[in-house]
Amino acid sequence: MSPPRACAPPLDPASPLPAELEAWLDWLATQRRASPLTLKAYRAGLHALLRLAEGRPVIELDVQDIRRFVARLHGEGLQGRSIARHLSSWRGLYRWLIRQHGVRANPALGVRPPKSPSALPRVLSPEQANALLDPEAENILETRDIAIFELFYSSGLRVSEVAGLDIDGSLDLAEGLVTVTGKRNRSRSVPFGHHAAAAVSAWLAVRSQLARPGEPALFVTRSGGRLSAGGIASRLGHRARLLGLGVHVHPHMLRHSFASHLLQSSGDLRAVQELLGHASIRSTQVYTHLDFQHLAKVYDAAHPRARK
């Protein structure tokens, strides 16, 4: 098979990619079980590569081209993390082209993105988490929402994992365990507390009033279908504003809060890694920095030689 050639860059970022690039994304989806968010990010990276290549075939690009593209993206104002995502998609594409189409070298290999300022994830304080979760539900949608948010904060699940829960097989209320399939098709079981169990039980008691017959989703919309990740994020933001929390709350903030609060109490980084479903402990270590910030604040407030 002859090596693939890229066509001119599409004007519309949502337009289809050249067939070989679409084949790589399809391979990621079917063989590597890449998440929809990963596929979306990689598609954006490929569109950027074609735009920067200005019609040149991707197999003709070399490491100097890739370095120039990185510099151009940085000059356009793209942050280091976004450039790193693009580079990741380019490296993955060339690895696949080497295996499948005989391309000789990976020009993106070893090219580094510009450094971004270190930004720690924002978390809720335990008091803010209680303020979000404690007020009782006033209607069926709030009953559903509280069950979702309690489960988030109690288990540290990803929003896609919560949205994908079904009524059969996902939850064991008696044992306090939720089983999900996360990134790379890895399955894990995570415990949740009695507040979450009570909230989910309250929702299950009224779920049939909304759910369509035969709908497997645990959490459904007012029209009876599965509640999407975007819908969950919208409802969480709405509740935070309604209760006057004063911060923008999104689903991943509850996951961050779960991890940070658990690490502060236990100090067990490996356990937090397992609960979050991180493949590498390096992804979990960011919470040690949050824990250190908490300890530093305690020191500054309490130590007699720290006070001004």
C-alpha positions in Angstrom: 0.0 0.0 0.0 1.4 3.4 -0.9 1.8 6.0 1.8 -1.2 8.3 2.4 -1.1 11.9 1.2 -3.0 14.7 3.0 -5.3 17.0 1.0 -5.4 20.7 1.4 -6.5 21.9 4.8 -10.3 22.1 5.2 -11.9 25.4 5.8 -14.4 24.1 8.2 -12.9 22.5 11.4 -15.8 20.2 11.6 -15.4 18.8 8.1 -14.2 15.3 7.5 -10.5 14.6 7.4 -8.6 12.8 4.7 -9.6 9.1 4.6 -6.3 7.8 6.1 -6.6 10.2 9.1 -10.3 9.3 9.6 -9.1 5.6 9.5 -6.7 6.4 12.4 -9.4 8.0 14.5 -11.7 5.0 13.8 -8.9 2.7 14.9 -8.5 4.6 18.1 -12.3 4.4 18.7 -12.7 0.7 18.0 -9.3 -0.8 18.9 -8.1 1.5 21.7 -11.5 2.4 23.0 -10.5 6.1 23.1 -13.1 8.3 24.8 -15.2 10.8 22.8 -13.4 13.7 24.4 -10.0 12.2 23.4 -11.2 11.7 19.8 -12.5 15.2 19.7 -9.2 16.6 20.9 -7.2 14.5 18.4 -9.5 15.5 15.6 -8.8 19.1 16.4 -5.1 18.4 16.5 -5.2 16.8 13.0 -7.1 19.8 11.6 -4.4 22.0 13.0 -1.7 19.9 11.4 -3.3 20.1 8.0 -3.9 23.9 8.3 -0.2 24.4 9.3 1.0 22.1 6.5 -0.8 24.3 4.0 -1.5 21.5 1.6 1.8 19.6 2.0 1.4 15.8 2.4 1.8 14.8 6.1 4.4 12.2 5.1 6.7 14.9 3.8 6.8 16.8 7.1 10.0 16.6 9.1 11.0 17.6 12.7 11.9 21.1 11.7 8.4 21.5 10.2 6.8 20.3 13.5 9.0 22.6 15.5 8.0 25.5 13.3 4.3 24.6 13.7 4.6 24.5 17.5 6.2 28.0 17.4 3.5 29.3 15.2 0.7 27.9 17.4 2.4 29.5 20.4 2.6 32.8 18.5 -1.1 32.6 17.8 -1.7 32.5 21.5 -2.3 28.8 22.1 -1.3 27.7 25.6 1.3 25.0 26.2 -1.2 22.4 27.3 -3.3 22.8 24.2 -0.1 22.5 22.0 0.8 19.4 24.0 -2.5 17.8 23.1 -1.9 18.6 19.4 1.6 17.1 19.6 0.1 14.0 21.3 -2.3 13.6 18.4 0.5 14.1 15.8 2.8 11.6 17.5 0.0 9.0 17.6 -0.9 9.6 14.0 2.7 9.1 12.8 3.1 5.9 15.0 0.1 4.5 13.2 1.3 5.6 9.8 4.7 3.9 10.5 2.9 0.6 11.3 0.2 0.7 8.7 1.6 2.6 5.8 5.4 2.2 6.0 6.1 5.9 6.9 9.8 5.9 7.9 10.0 8.4 10.8 7.9 10.2 13.4 8.7 13.9 13.0 6.8 14.8 16.2 8.8 12.5 18.4 10.9 14.5 20.9 9.3 17.8 20.1 8.3 19.5 23.3 5.5 22.1 23.8 6.3 25.4 25.5 5.9 25.3 29.2 2.7 26.6 30.7 2.3 28.1 34.2 1.6 25.4 36.7 -2.1 25.5 37.5 -3.5 23.4 40.3 -7.0 22.1 40.0 -9.6 24.2 41.9 -11.5 22.4 44.7 -14.4 23.1 47.0 -13.7 23.4 50.7 -15.6 20.9 52.8 -17.9 23.7 53.9 -18.7 24.6 50.3 -19.4 21.0 49.5 -21.8 20.7 52.4 -23.5 24.0 51.3 -24.0 22.5 47.8 -25.3 19.1 49.0 -27.1 19.7 52.2 -30.2 21.7 51.1 -33.1 19.3 50.6 -34.7 18.7 47.2 -37.9 20.6 46.4 -38.9 18.7 43.2 -38.1 15.5 41.3 -35.4 17.1 39.2 -33.6 18.3 42.3 -33.9 14.8 43.8 -32.1 13.5 40.7 -29.5 16.2 40.8 -28.7 15.7 44.5 -28.3 12.0 43.9 -25.8 12.8 41.0 -23.8 15.3 43.0 -23.6 13.2 46.1 -22.4 10.3 44.0 -19.8 12.5 42.4 -18.4 13.8 45.6 -18.6 10.5 47.4 -16.9 8.4 44.7 -14.8 10.7 42.5 -16.2 9.4 39.3 -15.7 11.2 35.9 -18.8 12.9 34.5 -18.8 10.5 31.5 -18.9 7.6 34.0 -21.8 9.0 35.9 -23.7 9.8 32.8 -23.1 6.2 31.6 -24.5 4.5 34.7 -27.4 2.1 34.2 -30.0 0.9 36.7 -28.9 -2.7 36.3 -25.4 -3.8 37.4 -23.8 -0.4 38.0 -24.8 0.2 41.6 -24.8 -2.0 44.7 -26.6 0.1 47.3 -26.4 -2.6 50.0 -22.6 -2.8 49.7 -22.1 0.9 48.8 -20.2 0.1 45.6 -20.5 1.6 42.1 -18.8 -0.2 39.1 -17.8 1.8 36.0 -15.8 1.3 32.9 -13.4 4.2 32.5 -10.6 5.2 30.1 -9.0 2.5 28.0 -12.0 0.3 28.8 -10.7 -0.3 32.4 -13.3 -1.4 34.9 -13.2 -0.5 38.6 -15.4 -0.6 41.6 -15.5 2.4 43.9 -17.2 2.7 47.3 -19.6 5.5 48.2 -20.9 6.7 51.5 -24.3 6.6 53.2 -25.3 10.1 52.1 -24.9 9.1 48.5 -26.7 5.8 49.0 -29.6 7.7 50.6 -29.7 10.2 47.8 -29.6 7.6 45.1 -32.4 5.6 46.9 -34.6 8.7 47.0 -34.1 9.2 43.3 -34.8 5.5 42.4 -38.1 5.8 44.3 -39.3 8.5 41.8 -37.3 7.7 38.7 -40.2 5.9 37.0 -42.1 9.2 36.9 -39.6 10.5 34.3 -37.9 7.5 32.7 -39.3 6.1 29.4 -40.3 2.4 29.5 -37.2 0.3 29.0 -34.7 3.1 29.4 -31.6 1.6 31.0 -30.0 4.9 32.2 -29.8 5.5 35.9 -30.1 9.3 35.5 -32.7 10.6 33.0 -33.9 13.9 31.7 -37.4 15.3 32.2 -38.3 13.8 28.8 -37.2 10.3 30.0 -33.9 9.7 28.1 -30.4 9.4 29.4 -29.0 12.6 30.9 -25.8 13.7 29.1 -22.5 14.8 30.6 -23.3 18.3 29.3 -26.7 18.2 31.0 -25.1 17.2 34.3 -22.6 20.0 34.1 -25.4 22.5 33.4 -27.5 21.4 36.3 -24.4 21.5 38.7 -23.6 25.0 37.6 -27.2 26.0 38.1 -27.4 24.6 41.6 -24.2 26.4 42.6 -25.5 29.7 41.4 -28.9 29.1 43.0 -27.3 28.4 46.4 -24.9 31.4 46.1 -21.7 29.5 46.4 -19.8 32.3 44.6 -17.7 30.0 42.5 -18.2 28.3 39.2 -18.7 24.6 40.0 -18.3 22.0 37.3 -18.3 18.1 37.6 -14.5 17.7 37.5 -14.3 20.1 40.5 -16.3 17.6 42.5 -13.9 14.9 41.4 -10.9 17.1 42.4 -12.6 17.9 45.7 -13.2 14.2 46.4 -9.5 13.4 45.8 -8.1 16.4 47.7 -10.3 15.9 50.8 -9.6 12.1 50.8 -5.9 12.6 50.6 -5.9 15.3 53.3 -7.6 12.8 55.6 -5.8 9.6 54.7 -2.5 10.5 53.2 -2.8 7.4 51.1 -1.8 8.4 47.5 -2.0 4.9 46.1 -5.5 4.4 47.3 -6.6 7.7 45.8 -5.0 6.7 42.5 -7.0 3.4 42.5 -10.2 5.2 43.4 -9.8 7.8 40.6 -8.8 5.2 38.1 -5.5 6.8 37.1 -3.2 4.6 35.1 -0.2 6.5 36.4 0.4 7.8 39.9 1.9 10.9 38.3 -1.7 12.0 37.5 -2.6 11.7 41.1 0.4 13.5 42.5 -1.1 16.9 41.7 -3.3 16.4 44.8 -0.2 16.2 47.0 0.4 19.8 46.1 -3.1 20.8 47.0 -2.6 18.9 50.3 0.6 20.9 50.9 -1.2 24.1 50.3 -3.7 23.1 52.9 -1.0 22.3 55.4 0.8 25.6 54.6 -2.4 27.5 55.4 -2.8 25.7 58.7 0.9 26.4 59.5 0.5 30.1 58.7 -2.6 30.4 60.8 -1.4 28.4 63.8 2.4 28.6 64.2 3.4 31.5 66.5 6.5 32.3 64.4 4.5 32.4 61.2 2.1 35.0 62.2 2.8 38.7 61.5 
